[in-house]
């Protein structure tokens, strides 16, 4: 029997209050508390995640903005490994050619790249909500996906953002990632952003690049974006696990250590 919208809204408000008090909740206990199915709770949690209120993980969710087992928020990541990210951005800039459309996803590494390439005569298509703040008086054109805003990652995602990307194509795709491993491929702690990243890979007809500092190498998160077969080049730094990098090379991925290159 279909539930009334008022009942659904009231349940979601109660779930929000529970998260505010306890930070982390499991799907099983929410099902028991509200006497509804796991599918119903998963739908509730998806809505709350799209609002930026929580982050989901397998079996439950946690309040957004709190420290925990997932990835740090945008502001914490902004200054972490900054020199390495700047080296990576410097190298990635050499891959950009005038007249091209470039896909760049959200993240602090890709933000460094955007600042490095904004004076090229290119089109930058991104779900990075910060991109518009650095695009004054520059040669590049910016296409922002818009969509559902996640304040923790400062990114746009959702159907609107994905549909825009699926109606575009690019000569170069550069992805920042939460994790990349030889076993699992590219992964993210955000389900909706994993879908955005996959759309960018799918609509790129040229070079597909992962730009990831050494702390991301060998890591795997809840949501798999893509296997390594969709990656041509990994740009990282010399702090990365050399054994993991060799596994990438064995799978046909070119690896560049940007701090050595620079």
C-alpha positions as CSV (number, residue, x, y, z in Angstrom):
1,X,0.0,0.0,0.0
2,X,1.4,3.4,-1.0
3,X,2.3,5.6,1.9
4,X,1.0,9.2,2.1
5,X,3.6,11.9,1.5
6,X,2.9,13.3,4.9
7,X,3.8,10.0,6.5
8,X,7.0,9.7,4.5
9,X,8.0,13.3,5.3
10,X,7.4,12.8,9.0
11,X,9.5,9.6,9.0
12,X,12.4,11.3,7.3
13,X,12.3,14.2,9.8
14,X,12.5,11.6,12.6
15,X,15.4,9.9,10.9
16,X,17.2,13.2,10.6
17,X,16.8,13.8,14.3
18,X,18.2,10.4,15.0
19,X,21.2,11.1,12.9
20,X,21.7,14.4,14.6
21,X,21.8,12.7,18.0
22,X,23.7,9.6,17.1
23,X,25.7,10.4,13.9
24,X,25.7,6.7,12.6
25,X,22.7,4.5,12.1
26,X,22.2,1.1,10.6
27,X,19.4,0.2,8.1
28,X,18.4,-2.8,10.2
29,X,17.7,-0.8,13.3
30,X,15.8,1.9,11.3
31,X,13.6,-0.8,9.7
32,X,12.8,-2.1,13.2
33,X,12.1,1.4,14.6
34,X,9.8,2.5,11.9
35,X,8.4,-1.0,10.9
36,X,9.2,-0.6,7.2
37,X,11.2,-2.6,4.7
38,X,14.9,-2.2,4.0
39,X,14.0,-0.9,0.5
40,X,12.0,1.9,2.1
41,X,14.8,2.9,4.4
42,X,17.3,2.8,1.6
43,X,15.1,5.2,-0.4
44,X,14.9,7.5,2.7
45,X,18.7,7.5,3.1
46,X,19.2,8.1,-0.6
47,X,17.0,11.2,-0.3
48,X,18.9,12.4,2.8
49,X,22.2,11.9,1.1
50,X,21.1,13.8,-2.0
51,X,20.2,16.7,0.4
52,X,23.7,16.5,1.8
53,X,22.5,15.6,5.2
54,X,24.1,12.2,5.5
55,X,26.6,9.9,3.7
56,X,25.5,6.3,3.1
57,X,27.7,3.3,3.4
58,X,26.9,-0.4,3.1
59,X,24.3,-1.2,5.7
60,X,23.6,2.3,6.9
61,X,24.6,6.0,7.0
62,X,26.4,8.6,8.9
63,X,25.8,12.3,9.5
64,X,27.6,14.5,6.9
65,X,30.4,16.7,8.1
66,X,31.4,14.4,11.0
67,X,34.8,12.6,11.1
68,X,34.5,8.9,10.5
69,X,35.5,5.9,8.4
70,X,34.8,7.5,5.0
71,X,36.8,10.3,3.3
72,X,37.5,13.7,4.9
73,X,35.4,16.7,3.9
74,X,36.4,19.1,1.2
75,X,37.8,21.7,3.5
76,X,40.0,19.2,5.3
77,X,41.3,17.8,2.0
78,X,42.1,21.2,0.5
79,X,45.4,21.6,2.3
80,X,46.3,17.9,2.6
81,X,49.1,16.8,0.2
82,X,48.9,20.3,-1.4
83,X,52.4,20.3,-2.9
84,X,51.8,16.8,-4.5
85,X,48.4,18.0,-5.9
86,X,50.1,21.1,-7.4
87,X,52.7,18.9,-9.0
88,X,50.0,16.6,-10.4
89,X,48.1,19.7,-11.7
90,X,51.3,21.0,-13.4
91,X,51.8,17.7,-15.3
92,X,48.1,17.3,-16.2
93,X,48.2,20.8,-17.7
94,X,50.7,19.5,-20.3
95,X,48.0,17.1,-21.6
96,X,45.5,19.9,-22.5
97,X,45.3,21.2,-26.1
98,X,43.5,24.3,-27.4
99,X,40.0,23.8,-28.6
100,X,39.3,20.7,-26.6
101,X,36.6,19.9,-24.2
102,X,37.9,18.6,-20.9
103,X,35.9,16.7,-18.3
104,X,37.0,17.3,-14.7
105,X,35.1,15.9,-11.7
106,X,34.8,17.4,-8.2
107,X,37.7,17.4,-5.7
108,X,40.6,19.3,-4.4
109,X,43.1,17.8,-6.9
110,X,40.9,18.6,-9.8
111,X,40.4,22.1,-8.4
112,X,44.2,22.6,-8.6
113,X,44.1,21.4,-12.2
114,X,41.2,23.8,-13.1
115,X,43.3,26.7,-11.8
116,X,46.3,25.6,-13.8
117,X,44.4,25.2,-17.1
118,X,41.8,28.0,-16.9
119,X,43.8,30.3,-19.2
120,X,43.8,27.8,-22.1
121,X,41.3,28.2,-24.9
122,X,39.3,25.1,-23.9
123,X,35.9,24.1,-22.5
124,X,35.9,22.8,-19.0
125,X,32.9,20.7,-18.0
126,X,32.8,19.9,-14.4
127,X,30.5,19.0,-11.4
128,X,33.0,20.9,-9.1
129,X,30.9,23.5,-7.4
130,X,34.0,25.6,-6.7
131,X,35.0,25.9,-10.3
132,X,33.0,29.1,-11.0
133,X,34.8,31.0,-8.2
134,X,38.1,31.0,-10.2
135,X,36.9,31.5,-13.7
136,X,36.8,35.4,-13.9
137,X,39.0,36.9,-16.7
138,X,40.2,33.6,-18.1
139,X,40.4,32.1,-21.6
140,X,38.6,28.9,-20.8
141,X,34.8,28.4,-21.0
142,X,33.1,26.7,-18.1
143,X,30.1,24.3,-18.2
144,X,28.9,23.5,-14.7
145,X,26.7,20.4,-14.5
146,X,24.5,21.8,-11.8
147,X,22.3,19.2,-10.0
148,X,22.0,18.1,-6.4
149,X,24.6,19.8,-4.2
150,X,26.7,17.9,-1.7
151,X,28.1,20.4,0.8
152,X,30.6,17.8,2.2
153,X,32.3,17.2,-1.1
154,X,31.2,20.5,-2.6
155,X,30.1,18.7,-5.8
156,X,27.0,18.5,-8.0
157,X,25.5,15.1,-8.8
158,X,22.1,13.4,-9.5
159,X,20.0,12.9,-12.6
160,X,20.4,16.5,-13.9
161,X,24.2,16.4,-13.7
162,X,24.5,12.9,-15.2
163,X,22.1,13.7,-18.1
164,X,24.1,16.8,-19.1
165,X,27.3,14.8,-19.3
166,X,25.7,12.0,-21.2
167,X,24.8,14.5,-23.9
168,X,28.4,15.7,-24.2
169,X,31.7,14.3,-25.3
170,X,35.3,15.3,-24.4
171,X,38.8,14.7,-25.7
172,X,40.2,14.5,-22.2
173,X,38.8,13.2,-19.0
174,X,40.6,13.8,-15.7
175,X,39.3,12.3,-12.5
176,X,40.3,12.9,-8.9
177,X,39.4,9.8,-6.9
178,X,38.9,8.7,-3.3
179,X,40.7,5.5,-4.0
180,X,42.3,3.5,-6.9
181,X,43.6,0.0,-6.5
182,X,44.8,-2.7,-8.9
183,X,42.2,-5.1,-7.6
184,X,39.0,-2.9,-7.4
185,X,39.8,-0.1,-9.9
186,X,38.5,3.4,-9.2
187,X,36.2,3.8,-6.1
188,X,34.3,6.5,-4.3
189,X,32.7,7.0,-0.9
190,X,29.8,8.8,-2.7
191,X,27.4,6.7,-4.7
192,X,26.0,9.6,-6.8
193,X,29.4,11.0,-7.6
194,X,30.6,7.5,-8.6
195,X,27.9,7.7,-11.3
196,X,29.1,11.1,-12.4
197,X,32.6,9.9,-12.7
198,X,31.5,6.9,-14.8
199,X,29.5,9.1,-17.1
200,X,32.6,11.3,-17.7
201,X,34.7,8.2,-18.6
202,X,32.0,6.8,-20.9
203,X,31.7,10.1,-22.8
204,X,35.4,10.7,-23.3
205,X,36.7,9.7,-26.7
206,X,40.3,10.5,-25.9
207,X,42.7,10.2,-23.0
208,X,41.3,9.0,-19.6
209,X,43.4,10.2,-16.7
210,X,43.3,9.5,-12.9
211,X,44.9,12.3,-10.9
212,X,45.5,11.0,-7.4
213,X,48.1,11.7,-4.8
214,X,49.9,8.8,-3.1
215,X,47.4,8.6,-0.2
216,X,44.7,7.4,-2.6
217,X,46.8,4.6,-4.1
218,X,45.8,1.1,-3.1
219,X,42.6,2.4,-1.3
220,X,39.1,1.0,-2.0
221,X,35.8,2.7,-1.0
222,X,32.2,1.5,-1.1
223,X,31.2,2.5,-4.6
224,X,33.1,1.3,-7.6
225,X,33.3,3.9,-10.4
226,X,35.1,1.8,-13.0
227,X,37.6,-1.0,-13.6
228,X,41.1,-0.1,-14.6
229,X,40.4,-1.0,-18.2
230,X,38.8,2.5,-18.6
231,X,42.0,4.3,-17.5
232,X,44.9,5.1,-19.7
233,X,47.1,7.2,-17.4
234,X,47.6,7.6,-13.6
235,X,49.3,10.8,-12.5
236,X,50.5,10.5,-8.8
237,X,53.6,11.2,-6.7
238,X,56.7,9.3,-5.6
239,X,55.2,8.6,-2.2
240,X,52.8,6.0,-3.8
241,X,53.2,2.2,-3.1
242,X,55.7,1.0,-5.7
243,X,54.2,-2.5,-5.7
244,X,50.7,-1.2,-6.4
245,X,52.1,1.1,-9.2
246,X,53.7,-1.9,-10.8
247,X,50.4,-3.8,-10.7
248,X,48.8,-0.8,-12.6
249,X,51.6,-1.0,-15.2
250,X,51.0,-4.7,-15.7
251,X,47.4,-3.9,-16.5
252,X,48.5,-1.5,-19.3
253,X,48.2,1.8,-17.4
254,X,50.9,4.4,-17.9
255,X,52.1,5.8,-14.5
256,X,53.7,9.3,-14.1
257,X,55.2,10.5,-10.8
258,X,54.5,14.2,-11.2
259,X,56.9,15.4,-8.5
260,X,59.8,13.6,-10.3
261,X,58.6,14.9,-13.6
262,X,58.6,18.5,-12.4
